[in-house]
Amino acid sequence: MDEGVQSLIDKAAEAAERLGEVMGAGQEALIYANLDADGLSSAGIIGTALARNEDAFLIRVVNQLSEEDYDFAAKRKGPVILVDLGSGYLDEIGMKLHGPVFVFDHHVPRGKEAESIVHVNPHMHGVDGAREISASGVTYLVARRYESSCSDTSALAVVGALGDLQDRAGKRELRGANEIVVKDAEEAGVLSVAEDLIFFGRESRPIHRAISATTDPYLPGLTGEDDAVIAMLVKSGISLKQEDRWRTIGELSVEEKQTIFASIVQKLIADGFETSGMPPLTGKVYTLVKEERWTPLRDARELAVLLNACGRLQRQGAALALCFGERGSVVQECLETAEDYRRAIRSTIEKLLAMPGTINKLERFVLVRGEGIVEEKMLGAIASVLFNSPIMEKGKPLFVTALLGDKMARVSGRIDASTADLVDIGKILSDASAKLDGNGGGHRVAAGATIPRKKILEFFEEIARMIGECEKSQGLTRS
């Protein structure tokens, strides 16, 4: 086993032991979780471990910690557990929270840890938290040592990693420390892994609906266009029905899947889109085998979409209920929320493409001015969809903006993993925003910032300068 991964596992074991000491005093833990799929999965994992150990806990789901959150936490006696957040503002946490604080995160650490903080983060052990393990994976490593019956929660850690797009380095599969989590899930009998086409609803939707529903990647002329997809499939000779029942992608032969893949690529090229930088449409499919067949919950990527949608659209309670094993009506609520979420993404992308001046292909990056179009809560999702779409110019960082109240703006950035070693947008967004009375940070490949609205242009001038310095130091030039 890699030395860094073993060091991370050892640190997780230490954190589990310390958490056991604190909870042994009969305390109630306060868990703050990020509102995306990784954060919600993390909350489900640590919450399950605590529940099985008969420990009390309370979960709050947030985008980031506010002054109200700090005040609420500071008044309580029990430990505070931060999952998928906290590493980026250790100084602030140390100043405002003085009781035992546990941070299980994978974002790049910034600041100094106070003695009261138990911090488990892959970056501190030489493990890449952007590509090799997410917060839910880190939380799982703690949970499996805290409560030995938690090996089944490894499935949620797979969901969280996929939700954070950690299957994008090369082939569509989880690598690095995530492989330990996947292996645990397979051995626990909760996961199977196979190679297949990757579309939303591959086991639960008709073929044409699975393709038209995909926004990852966004397929111009096909996403949201059922009739166009049906026409393409019929032209390719794909049989859509078996007797009176719609067929699913999961039922297709290898040859039929290859035909569909080729047809999609051919259509995009014929429509003038570049497909070389697009994420593969095939890869490892992670099936949650304990879930009912023909339901969306069996595909780990689909479950990640459901959790993301619920987190972004104020249905965090339903998302947590799924993570804790509730089914029935909560599944329908999450499915309806996910459909609303996909419609909102498609509508936003269409507006951005139709509005002149929103997409600006500059010398060093692509800037999408989404103020007044992109909702702040959807910003990260829109940035990811655009970046992975053949619409965008490849080889350059992408930044998307949105308004945050009357005075502030949010920025979300993405860069290809192959370029991230040269240009660290997490550090660039952190440094640039700090110069302009803002804050920011994240991973090398995906990051965000909050800045004063009136300083947007100045901010991107600074971004261009910093990227230019990075490229110059590497001997790179742009024509």
Secondary structure as UniProt FT lines:
FT   HELIX           3..23
FT   TURN            24..26
FT   STRAND          28..34
FT   HELIX           37..52
FT   TURN            53..54
FT   STRAND          56..62
FT   HELIX           67..74
FT   STRAND          80..83
FT   HELIX           87..89
FT   HELIX           90..96
FT   STRAND          101..104
FT   TURN            115..116
FT   STRAND          117..120
FT   HELIX           122..125
FT   TURN            129..132
FT   HELIX           135..146
FT   TURN            148..149
FT   HELIX           150..153
FT   HELIX           154..163
FT   TURN            164..167
FT   TURN            176..177
FT   HELIX           178..187
FT   TURN            188..189
FT   STRAND          192..197
FT   TURN            200..204
FT   HELIX           207..212
FT   TURN            216..217
FT   TURN            220..224
FT   HELIX           226..235
FT   TURN            236..237
FT   STRAND          241..242
FT   TURN            243..244
FT   STRAND          245..246
FT   HELIX           249..251
FT   HELIX           254..270
FT   TURN            271..272
FT   TURN            276..277
FT   STRAND          282..287
FT   TURN            289..290
FT   TURN            293..294
FT   HELIX           296..298
FT   HELIX           300..312
FT   TURN            313..314
FT   HELIX           316..323
FT   TURN            324..325
FT   HELIX           329..354
FT   TURN            356..357
FT   STRAND          359..361
FT   STRAND          366..368
FT   TURN            371..373
FT   HELIX           376..378
FT   HELIX           379..387
FT   TURN            390..391
FT   TURN            394..395
FT   STRAND          398..404
FT   TURN            405..407
FT   STRAND          408..414
FT   TURN            417..422
FT   HELIX           425..435
FT   TURN            436..437
FT   STRAND          439..442
FT   STRAND          446..452
FT   HELIX           453..455
FT   HELIX           456..473
FT   TURN            474..475
//
